[in-house]
Amino acid sequence: MMDKNAWVEQAPVGLLAIHGDSTITHINTMLLKLLNYEREELIGQPINLLFARSGKLFFLTHVFPLLQHQGLVEEMYLRLRDRDGHDIPVLINASKVEDSKGAPRFLFAMMPIQRRFIFEDQLVEARKEAEQALMAQREATDALQSAREELEEKQAQLLRLNEQLQRLANTDELTQLANRRSFEEQLEYQLALQKRQSGRAGLMLLDIDHFKKINDLHGHGCGDEVLCKVGKLLRELMREVDTAARIGGEEFAIILPGVDEQGLQTAAERIRKKIESTRWRHGSVTMSVGVTMVRHDDSREAVMQRADRAMYQAKRQGRNCVEIA
């Protein structure tokens, strides 16, 4: 009969348990091998010991507060650091439980990933930029500093600040769609999913036809109004699982998980018709659309280039149409 803890040691992912004070109480063989540590070197040590510098900051200011507040963290990307100082990117899932005495414990499952995700670095950089922009707002700065020092007392303030930083880092201010940085992260994530498991996803690039003429004839204020309205229409037409982004001046992109080629073309045609049939203050607006399916062996550059070629083929075909590559 298998020992009740044997499955933990034989699990194909790294498993870790910590007390509420973040000290390590259990760690399985898979994670020890990944980090090149002996068990006795880590038991009783703070979990912070396992993180690279950027991963530690992201864990302390986002992952752990979220875990304490909501009791669950799913598919977060962090960087661990092994005993030799090498960074190891992992996919982390965690949950909050209570022991027999009602004290909180936190259970983590960590799976190594091959591609180095840059999300936490961008969040840290966004936080630095936000801190500089908010120097005059001493209360927000003090809240961030004190939250780092007294995590449990300032959880609510820290969560609000992280939400604000997420919006600053990921949203295009004019259209309220995802910005290019957020779009590229989501595309990298979708490519990683394609490599880890079977599935389908499509990519759509859209460009407003003759946008320069709109600006030249009616002014940049009118051009901004068109961009805002296009953003609003895209938000209304997209599903919750889709990612719609403004990635350039008048260029937009949409990632559609779980669609086949027919569904992708249908969605693109629905958007094209909606833009064409909408009433605009200055006249008419149309869009040229290029679409492509995400392939198992794609890089970000490869799938973007295919969609871009399709979009420019739509331009050459007379604009206001959909082309697939």
C-alpha distance (Angstrom), angle and dihedral (degrees) to the residues before:
residue distance angle dihedral
M1 . . .
M2 3.81 . .
D3 3.79 116.2 .
K4 3.83 111.2 -109.4
N5 3.81 90.6 -116.2
A6 3.82 96.4 42.3
W7 3.80 93.2 91.0
V8 3.80 89.8 57.4
E9 3.80 91.4 56.7
Q10 3.81 92.4 45.0
A11 3.80 96.0 45.7
P12 3.84 113.5 124.4
V13 3.82 91.2 -132.2
G14 3.78 133.3 60.4
L15 3.82 112.3 -93.8
L16 3.80 125.2 -164.7
A17 3.81 136.6 171.7
I18 3.82 128.0 -163.1
H19 3.80 136.9 -177.4
G20 3.79 121.7 -118.5
D21 3.82 88.8 -92.3
S22 3.86 87.8 60.1
T23 3.83 96.1 -111.0
I24 3.80 116.0 143.4
T25 3.81 115.2 -109.9
H26 3.81 102.1 166.7
I27 3.81 135.5 17.7
N28 3.78 127.6 171.5
T29 3.80 130.1 -132.8
M30 3.81 94.4 -105.7
L31 3.81 92.1 59.9
L32 3.82 92.9 42.4
K33 3.81 90.4 54.6
L34 3.79 91.8 45.8
L35 3.82 91.4 53.4
N36 3.84 96.6 35.6
Y37 3.82 93.3 -126.8
E38 3.79 133.9 133.9
R39 3.79 115.5 -122.2
E40 3.81 94.9 -117.7
E41 3.81 90.2 54.7
L42 3.82 91.8 63.2
I43 3.81 108.5 31.0
G44 3.81 107.7 102.3
Q45 3.82 92.7 14.3
P46 3.84 123.4 117.1
I47 3.79 115.0 -96.5
N48 3.84 88.0 -125.2
L49 3.80 87.0 78.3
L50 3.82 89.4 72.6
F51 3.81 98.3 55.2
A52 3.79 132.1 88.2
R53 3.80 112.6 -126.0
S54 3.81 95.8 -94.5
G55 3.80 91.3 41.4
K56 3.82 91.5 51.4
L57 3.81 92.8 53.5
F58 3.80 92.3 47.1
F59 3.81 91.2 47.6
L60 3.82 94.3 48.9
T61 3.79 97.2 43.8
H62 3.78 101.7 35.8
V63 3.82 119.7 6.5
F64 3.83 100.0 45.4
P65 3.83 96.1 42.3
L66 3.81 89.6 48.0
L67 3.80 90.4 48.8
Q68 3.81 92.3 49.5
H69 3.81 92.2 45.1
Q70 3.82 100.8 43.0
G71 3.80 102.1 18.7
L72 3.81 94.1 -130.2
V73 3.80 138.8 72.2
E74 3.79 121.0 -175.8
E75 3.82 129.9 -166.4
M76 3.79 100.5 -15.4
Y77 3.82 118.1 165.1
L78 3.80 117.0 -133.4
R79 3.78 137.6 162.0
L80 3.77 118.5 -124.5
R81 3.80 122.4 -166.1
D82 3.81 120.6 -139.9
R83 3.77 126.9 -143.2
D84 3.83 91.1 -89.0
G85 3.81 93.5 53.7
H86 3.81 97.7 -103.3
D87 3.80 118.6 143.4
I88 3.82 115.6 -123.7
P89 3.84 118.0 -168.1
V90 3.81 112.4 -145.1
L91 3.80 139.9 179.1
I92 3.81 107.8 -126.1
N93 3.80 131.8 -159.4
A94 3.80 121.1 178.2
S95 3.80 142.0 173.6
K96 3.80 137.5 -167.7
V97 3.83 119.8 -125.2
E98 3.79 136.7 166.2
D99 3.80 125.7 -121.7
S100 3.81 124.1 -135.6
K101 3.82 90.4 -80.0
G102 3.80 94.1 50.7
A103 3.80 94.5 -106.7
P104 3.83 116.1 141.5
R105 3.79 120.6 -105.7
F106 3.78 127.9 -179.9
L107 3.79 124.6 -144.4
F108 3.82 121.5 -158.6
A109 3.80 133.0 -167.3
M110 3.81 114.1 -165.1
M111 3.79 124.5 -170.1
P112 3.85 120.8 -173.4
I113 3.80 115.0 -124.8
Q114 3.77 126.8 -156.4
R115 3.79 99.7 -140.6
R116 3.80 118.6 69.4
F117 3.75 106.6 -126.1
I118 3.77 116.4 -151.4
F119 3.79 99.6 -160.1
E120 3.80 97.6 108.8
D121 3.82 91.8 47.0
Q122 3.77 90.2 53.4
L123 3.79 91.8 47.8
V124 3.80 90.9 51.4
E125 3.81 90.2 48.2
A126 3.81 90.6 47.7
R127 3.79 89.0 51.0
K128 3.80 91.1 52.8
E129 3.81 91.2 49.4
A130 3.79 91.0 47.5
E131 3.79 91.6 49.6
Q132 3.81 90.1 54.0
A133 3.82 91.1 47.0
L134 3.80 91.1 48.1
M135 3.82 98.5 46.4
A136 3.78 89.7 115.8
Q137 3.80 89.5 55.6
R138 3.78 97.1 71.0
E139 3.75 93.9 173.8
A140 3.84 92.3 63.3
T141 3.80 91.7 46.3
D142 3.80 92.2 47.7
A143 3.78 90.2 47.5
L144 3.80 90.5 54.5
Q145 3.80 93.5 47.6
S146 3.79 94.9 45.8
A147 3.80 90.3 45.2
R148 3.80 88.9 59.3
E149 3.81 90.5 50.5
E150 3.81 99.0 38.8
L151 3.77 104.6 27.9
E152 3.80 99.4 169.6
E153 3.82 95.2 48.0
K154 3.82 94.4 49.8
Q155 3.82 102.6 38.9
A156 3.80 95.9 120.0
Q157 3.84 93.8 49.7
L158 3.78 91.3 45.9
L159 3.80 93.8 51.1
R160 3.81 91.1 50.4
L161 3.78 91.4 49.3
N162 3.80 91.9 49.1
E163 3.78 90.5 51.6
Q164 3.81 89.2 51.6
L165 3.80 91.5 49.0
Q166 3.80 90.7 48.2
R167 3.80 89.7 55.7
L168 3.81 92.7 46.1
A169 3.79 91.7 49.0
N170 3.80 98.4 43.2
T171 3.82 109.7 31.6
D172 3.81 132.4 82.8
E173 3.79 103.8 -131.4
L174 3.82 97.2 -144.3
T175 3.83 101.8 45.8
Q176 3.82 99.8 22.9
L177 3.80 88.5 -131.8
A178 3.79 123.0 124.4
N179 3.81 112.5 -72.9
R180 3.80 125.4 -127.3
R181 3.81 93.3 -92.7
S182 3.80 92.2 54.1
F183 3.80 91.6 43.2
E184 3.81 92.2 53.9
E185 3.81 90.8 49.5
Q186 3.79 91.3 51.4
L187 3.80 91.5 47.0
E188 3.83 90.9 50.6
Y189 3.79 88.7 49.3
Q190 3.81 91.8 50.5
L191 3.82 90.8 48.8
A192 3.81 90.0 51.2
L193 3.81 90.4 51.3
Q194 3.80 89.8 51.3
K195 3.79 89.7 54.6
R196 3.83 94.9 45.8
Q197 3.79 99.0 44.3
S198 3.77 142.2 5.7
G199 3.76 116.5 -90.3
R200 3.77 144.4 117.3
A201 3.77 134.7 -108.4
G202 3.77 136.8 165.3
L203 3.81 134.4 -149.5
M204 3.79 125.3 -148.1
L205 3.83 127.5 -168.5
L206 3.81 117.5 -166.3
D207 3.81 129.2 -172.5
I208 3.82 126.6 -171.5
D209 3.80 108.4 -121.0
H210 3.81 117.9 -120.6
F211 3.81 92.0 -4.7
K212 3.82 92.3 155.7
K213 3.80 89.0 58.1
I214 3.83 89.7 53.7
N215 3.80 90.2 54.1
D216 3.80 93.5 43.4
L217 3.80 95.8 48.2
H218 3.80 101.8 34.8
G219 3.81 105.2 21.1
H220 3.78 134.9 -107.2
G221 3.79 91.6 -79.3
C222 3.79 88.9 64.0
G223 3.81 89.5 45.6
D224 3.80 90.6 54.1
E225 3.79 89.5 48.6
V226 3.82 89.8 54.8
L227 3.82 91.6 49.3
C228 3.81 91.6 49.9
K229 3.78 92.5 49.0
V230 3.81 92.8 47.6
G231 3.82 88.4 51.7
K232 3.81 90.4 51.3
L233 3.81 92.5 49.5
L234 3.81 92.3 48.9
R235 3.82 91.3 50.9
E236 3.81 89.7 51.6
L237 3.82 94.1 47.9
M238 3.81 99.0 44.4
R239 3.82 127.9 84.8
E240 3.81 120.4 -120.6
V241 3.81 90.8 -106.0
D242 3.82 92.8 54.7
T243 3.80 123.4 91.4
A244 3.81 115.2 -141.1
A245 3.82 115.9 -173.1
R246 3.78 142.8 172.6
I247 3.81 104.2 -131.3
G248 3.80 101.3 170.6
G249 3.79 142.8 4.2
E250 3.81 98.1 -62.9
E251 3.81 97.2 -7.4
F252 3.80 123.9 107.6
A253 3.80 134.2 -175.8
I254 3.80 134.2 -161.1
I255 3.83 129.2 -164.8
L256 3.82 112.7 -155.6
P257 3.84 114.6 -168.7
G258 3.80 119.2 -158.2
V259 3.82 99.1 19.2
D260 3.79 128.8 125.6
E261 3.80 124.4 -142.5
Q262 3.80 93.5 -89.7
G263 3.80 92.1 49.0
L264 3.80 90.2 48.7
Q265 3.81 93.0 52.5
T266 3.81 91.4 45.1
A267 3.82 91.4 52.4
A268 3.81 91.4 47.8
E269 3.79 92.6 49.7
R270 3.82 91.1 48.2
I271 3.81 90.2 54.7
R272 3.81 93.1 45.4
K273 3.81 91.6 51.8
K274 3.80 93.0 45.7
I275 3.82 92.3 53.0
E276 3.80 91.6 46.0
S277 3.83 94.2 48.5
T278 3.82 96.4 44.9
R279 3.82 118.0 104.6
W280 3.81 112.7 -117.7
R281 3.77 125.5 -165.8
H282 3.80 95.2 -127.5
G283 3.82 100.7 36.4
S284 3.79 133.6 -80.5
V285 3.83 131.7 -11.5
T286 3.80 127.1 -164.7
M287 3.80 134.6 174.9
S288 3.79 134.8 -145.4
V289 3.80 111.9 -139.8
G290 3.80 132.2 -160.0
V291 3.80 120.7 -171.3
T292 3.80 136.6 -175.2
M293 3.79 138.0 168.1
V294 3.82 118.6 -112.9
R295 3.80 109.2 -114.4
H296 3.80 128.5 -147.9
D297 3.82 94.0 -114.7
D298 3.83 97.0 39.8
S299 3.78 125.1 130.5
R300 3.79 119.5 -153.7
E301 3.79 90.3 -106.1
A302 3.81 93.8 49.7
V303 3.80 97.0 51.6
M304 3.82 91.7 43.4
Q305 3.80 91.7 50.8
R306 3.81 91.8 51.9
A307 3.78 93.1 49.8
D308 3.82 90.3 45.3
R309 3.80 91.5 52.3
A310 3.78 90.2 50.3
M311 3.80 91.4 50.0
Y312 3.80 92.8 51.4
Q313 3.80 89.3 47.1
A314 3.82 86.3 56.8
K315 3.82 87.9 52.6
R316 3.81 90.6 51.2
Q317 3.81 90.7 48.3
G318 3.79 89.6 62.3
R319 3.82 102.1 -82.1
N320 3.81 127.5 -99.4
C321 3.81 92.6 76.1
V322 3.82 142.3 98.2
E323 3.80 124.3 -114.0
I324 3.82 127.4 -176.2
A325 3.81 129.4 -149.8
